[in-house]
Amino acid sequence: MPSVEAWRFTFLGYQAGLAQPLFLLLCGVGLILGLMTLGLALRRSSRVRALLAERLVSRLAPGVSQWRPAVQGGLYGLGLVLLALALAQPQCGSRSEVTKRKGIDVVVVLDASKSMLARDVQPSRLDRAKLELATLLDELKGDRVGLVVFAGDAFIQSPLTSDYSAVKLFLRAVEPEQMPQGGSNIGAALKLSKQVLDNADRGSKERVIVLLSDGEDLFGEVTEAVDALKESNVQVLAVGIGSESGEPIPIYNRRGEFVDYKKDSAGETVITRLDRAGLTAIAEATGGSFFFQPRGVAMGQVVERVDKMQKSELESRVTVRYDERFQYYAVPGLALLVAGMLLLPSSRRRAS
């Protein structure tokens, strides 16, 4: 049953409400059931008395009771009404609590260059990188995540946020065809990631950059960027995407249909390979590590590394919590349903 906005009101000076008011519709079901059962009981009794004289009813229709079915239906109906009220989550009374969230700041740097279209890992390097990132977002708890995308240039796809669903939404829009400039300017991406971390409100003590790339054709001021990260104690955890054996880079038209493989100036097919050494050098220079799983997801190892880092208080806010009162309706509702099941609609009499 879809949820609707909670109802809030004041009752005898207390803050009260219903968290799931849509379940109140079941109250009508309970009332209809009770009325139907009462009507059937009265109809049954009137039929018996219409066919038999009043003094013969007890002899020819022993055990036929007028009140038992009515009471049973009433118990079922009232029990369902109370259970419906319990499912509506009645709340009465409130208290304010300070909620603190601890974690670290993580900026994911995603390579969206043309080489990420290679299919040496299925379904493609870019799709595998997105799968790795989705795994990271599913496993993190309380950490803030930002997303920087790069090819020949770098830009912020998502600022630091604890809303992982928003990051996943931004991730879907990343495609190499949307990148304004070709290449793999990882130096600019690392510098921009450091800027995102430095500008964070109440930044964490330990900060991490998760780099998802095949590491090929890296240019830009990589050394300068790595030195700046090392000085700021920002670790780079690099996840290698692709294979070292190499794969041609496919070219697609606007309709997503395969056209050809990328060629160099001499007309030869370009082969793209995972640069394990380059990515490892970047990671280890900042105190981080290189992770690679050719047939699996390497992000689980990254999550383990992140979990071991010192968590900082990233934000605190005052939240209002309402006192739940559903048990005052659920317990008697269940009791009435059990009583209705135990009450037989008719009684048997021993012949004297």
C-alpha positions in Angstrom: 0.0 0.0 0.0 1.6 3.3 -1.0 2.4 5.7 1.8 1.0 9.3 2.0 2.1 12.3 4.0 1.7 11.8 7.8 -1.2 13.6 9.5 -0.2 15.9 12.4 -2.5 17.5 14.9 -2.8 18.5 18.6 -4.8 16.2 21.0 -5.4 17.4 24.6 -2.3 19.6 24.3 -0.1 16.8 23.0 1.5 16.6 19.5 -0.2 13.7 17.9 -0.6 12.2 14.4 -0.8 9.2 12.1 2.3 8.2 10.2 0.5 6.0 7.7 -3.1 7.4 7.5 -3.9 5.4 4.4 -4.4 2.3 6.5 -7.5 3.9 8.0 -9.3 2.6 4.9 -9.2 -0.8 6.5 -11.4 0.5 9.3 -14.2 0.7 6.8 -13.5 -2.9 5.8 -13.9 -3.9 9.5 -17.1 -2.0 9.9 -18.6 -3.4 6.7 -17.7 -7.0 7.8 -19.3 -6.5 11.2 -22.5 -5.1 9.8 -22.7 -7.8 7.1 -22.2 -10.6 9.8 -24.9 -9.0 12.0 -27.3 -8.8 9.1 -26.7 -12.4 8.0 -27.2 -13.5 11.6 -30.6 -11.7 11.9 -31.6 -13.0 8.5 -30.8 -16.6 9.4 -32.7 -16.3 12.7 -35.8 -14.8 11.0 -35.8 -17.6 8.4 -35.7 -20.3 11.0 -38.6 -18.7 13.0 -40.6 -18.1 9.8 -40.5 -21.9 9.1 -40.9 -23.2 12.6 -43.1 -22.2 15.5 -41.3 -20.6 18.3 -41.8 -23.6 20.7 -40.4 -26.0 18.1 -37.2 -24.1 17.3 -35.3 -25.5 20.2 -36.3 -29.1 19.3 -36.0 -29.1 15.5 -33.1 -26.6 15.2 -31.0 -27.3 18.3 -27.9 -25.2 18.6 -29.1 -22.4 16.3 -28.1 -19.2 18.0 -29.0 -15.7 17.1 -26.5 -13.8 19.2 -23.4 -16.0 18.6 -22.9 -15.2 14.9 -23.6 -11.5 15.6 -21.1 -11.4 18.5 -18.5 -13.3 16.4 -18.9 -10.8 13.5 -18.7 -7.9 15.9 -15.4 -9.3 17.3 -13.9 -9.7 13.9 -15.1 -6.3 12.7 -13.9 -4.4 15.8 -10.6 -6.4 15.8 -9.9 -5.4 12.2 -10.7 -1.7 13.0 -8.2 -1.8 15.9 -5.5 -3.4 13.7 -6.1 -0.9 11.0 -5.6 1.9 13.6 -2.4 0.2 14.7 -1.2 0.0 11.1 -1.8 3.7 10.7 0.9 4.1 13.3 -0.8 6.5 15.8 1.7 8.7 17.6 1.2 10.9 20.6 3.9 13.0 22.3 7.2 14.0 20.9 10.8 14.7 21.9 13.7 16.4 20.3 17.0 14.6 19.7 20.3 15.7 18.4 21.3 13.4 15.6 25.0 13.2 14.8 26.3 11.6 11.6 29.9 10.4 11.5 32.0 9.3 8.4 34.6 10.5 6.0 34.6 12.5 2.8 35.0 10.4 -0.4 35.4 11.9 -3.9 35.0 9.4 -6.7 37.0 10.3 -9.8 35.4 8.5 -12.8 37.2 8.2 -16.2 34.8 8.9 -19.0 37.3 9.0 -21.9 36.7 7.1 -25.2 39.0 4.2 -24.1 36.4 3.4 -21.4 34.1 2.2 -24.2 36.3 -0.8 -24.7 34.7 -4.2 -24.0 37.5 -6.2 -22.6 35.4 -6.3 -19.5 31.7 -6.8 -19.9 29.5 -5.0 -20.7 32.2 -2.2 -21.1 34.8 -0.5 -19.0 32.6 2.4 -18.3 29.6 0.2 -17.3 31.9 -1.9 -15.1 33.2 1.3 -13.5 29.6 2.4 -12.8 28.9 -1.0 -11.3 31.9 -0.6 -9.0 30.7 2.8 -8.0 27.1 1.6 -7.3 28.6 -1.1 -5.1 30.5 1.5 -3.1 27.4 3.6 -2.6 25.4 0.6 -1.5 28.1 -0.3 1.2 29.0 3.2 2.6 27.3 4.2 5.9 27.2 7.8 6.8 30.1 9.0 4.6 29.7 11.9 2.2 30.4 11.2 -1.5 31.2 13.5 -4.4 31.6 12.6 -8.0 34.2 14.1 -10.4 34.1 13.0 -14.1 37.0 13.6 -16.4 38.3 13.0 -20.0 40.4 15.8 -21.6 39.0 18.1 -18.9 37.4 17.5 -15.5 34.2 18.8 -13.9 32.1 18.2 -10.8 29.2 15.9 -11.5 28.0 15.8 -7.9 29.1 17.7 -4.9 29.7 16.0 -1.5 26.5 14.6 -0.3 25.1 11.8 1.9 22.2 11.3 -0.5 23.6 8.3 -2.4 20.5 8.0 -4.6 21.2 11.5 -6.0 24.8 10.4 -6.8 23.5 7.4 -8.6 21.2 9.6 -10.6 24.1 11.8 -11.7 26.1 8.7 -12.5 23.5 7.6 -15.1 24.2 10.7 -17.2 27.9 10.1 -17.6 28.8 9.1 -21.2 32.0 9.6 -23.2 30.0 11.3 -26.0 29.0 14.1 -23.6 32.6 15.0 -22.7 33.6 18.2 -24.4 37.3 17.2 -24.8 39.0 13.9 -25.5 41.9 12.4 -23.6 42.5 11.5 -19.9 43.5 14.6 -18.0 43.8 12.9 -14.6 45.9 15.7 -13.2 43.0 18.2 -13.6 40.6 15.6 -12.1 42.8 15.0 -9.0 43.2 18.8 -8.5 39.5 19.4 -8.8 38.8 16.5 -6.3 41.1 18.1 -3.8 39.3 21.4 -4.2 36.0 19.6 -3.5 37.4 18.1 -0.3 39.0 21.4 0.8 35.8 23.4 0.4 33.7 20.8 2.3 31.7 22.2 5.3 33.0 20.5 8.5 35.3 18.3 6.5 36.5 14.9 7.9 39.9 14.2 9.3 40.6 11.4 6.9 39.8 12.1 3.2 39.8 9.7 0.3 39.8 9.9 -3.5 38.5 6.7 -5.2 39.9 6.7 -8.8 38.1 4.5 -11.4 40.1 4.4 -14.6 42.0 2.3 -17.1 44.9 4.6 -16.6 45.7 5.0 -20.3 46.9 8.2 -22.1 47.2 10.1 -18.8 48.4 13.6 -19.2 48.2 16.9 -17.4 50.0 17.9 -14.2 49.7 14.5 -12.6 52.9 14.8 -10.5 51.9 18.2 -9.2 48.4 17.0 -8.3 49.7 13.9 -6.5 52.2 16.0 -4.5 49.4 18.3 -3.4 47.3 15.3 -2.3 50.2 13.8 -0.4 50.8 17.1 1.4 47.1 17.3 2.4 47.0 13.6 3.6 44.5 12.6 1.0 44.8 9.0 -0.1 44.0 7.8 -3.6 42.5 4.4 -3.8 42.8 3.4 -7.5 40.5 0.8 -9.0 41.8 -0.6 -12.3 39.2 -1.0 -15.1 40.1 -3.1 -18.1 42.6 -5.7 -19.1 46.4 -5.6 -19.7 46.0 -7.7 -22.9 44.3 -4.8 -24.7 41.2 -4.1 -26.7 40.2 -1.9 -29.7 38.0 1.2 -29.0 34.6 0.9 -30.6 33.0 3.9 -32.3 29.2 4.3 -32.3 26.9 6.5 -34.2 24.2 8.7 -32.7 21.7 5.8 -32.6 24.2 3.7 -30.6 25.0 1.4 -33.4 28.6 0.1 -33.9 30.4 1.7 -36.8 34.1 0.9 -36.6 37.1 0.8 -34.3 39.2 3.9 -33.6 42.2 4.4 -35.9 45.4 6.3 -35.4 46.9 8.8 -37.9 48.5 5.9 -39.8 45.2 4.2 -40.2 46.0 1.4 -37.7 43.5 0.2 -35.1 44.1 1.7 -31.7 44.5 -0.8 -28.9 43.8 0.4 -25.4 45.3 -1.4 -22.3 45.1 -1.1 -18.6 48.0 0.9 -17.2 48.5 -0.9 -13.9 51.9 0.7 -13.2 50.6 4.2 -13.7 47.6 3.8 -11.4 49.7 2.0 -8.8 52.3 4.8 -8.8 49.5 7.5 -8.2 47.9 5.5 -5.4 51.1 4.5 -3.5 52.5 8.0 -3.8 49.6 9.3 -1.6 49.7 6.4 0.8 46.8 4.6 -0.9 46.6 1.3 -2.8 45.7 -0.1 -6.2 42.8 -2.6 -6.5 42.0 -4.8 -9.4 39.6 -7.7 -9.9 39.6 -8.9 -13.6 36.5 -11.1 -13.1 34.8 -9.6 -10.1 34.1 -6.3 -8.2 37.1 -4.8 -6.5 35.1 -2.2 -4.6 34.5 -4.5 -1.7 38.2 -4.2 -0.8 37.9 -0.4 -1.1 35.0 -0.4 1.3 37.0 -2.4 3.8 39.8 0.1 3.6 37.3 3.0 4.1 35.6 1.3 7.1 39.0 1.2 8.9 39.5 4.9 8.7 38.8 7.3 11.5 35.3 8.7 11.3 34.6 12.3 12.0 31.4 14.2 12.9 30.2 15.5 9.6 26.9 17.1 10.6 24.5 17.3 13.6 20.9 18.3 13.5 17.9 18.4 15.8 15.2 15.9 14.9 11.7 15.5 16.3 10.8 11.9 17.2 7.2 11.0 17.9 6.2 8.4 20.5 4.6 5.4 18.9 1.3 4.2 20.3 0.4 1.4 17.9 0.6 -1.3 20.6 -2.4 0.1 22.4 -4.5 -0.9 19.4 -2.6 -3.9 18.0 -2.8 -6.0 21.3 -6.6 -5.7 21.9 -7.2 -6.0 18.1 -5.4 -9.4 18.0 -7.2 -10.4 21.2 -10.6 -9.7 19.7 -9.8 -11.7 16.5 -8.7 -14.7 18.6 -11.9 -14.4 20.7 -13.9 -14.4 17.5 -12.2 -17.6 16.2 -12.8 -19.3 19.6 -16.5 -18.4 19.6 -18.5 -21.0 17.6 -21.5 -19.6 15.7 -23.8 -22.3 17.1 -23.9 -24.6 20.1 -24.6 -28.3 20.2 -27.0 -29.7 22.8 -27.1 -33.2 24.1 -30.4 -34.9 23.5 -32.1 -35.5 26.9 
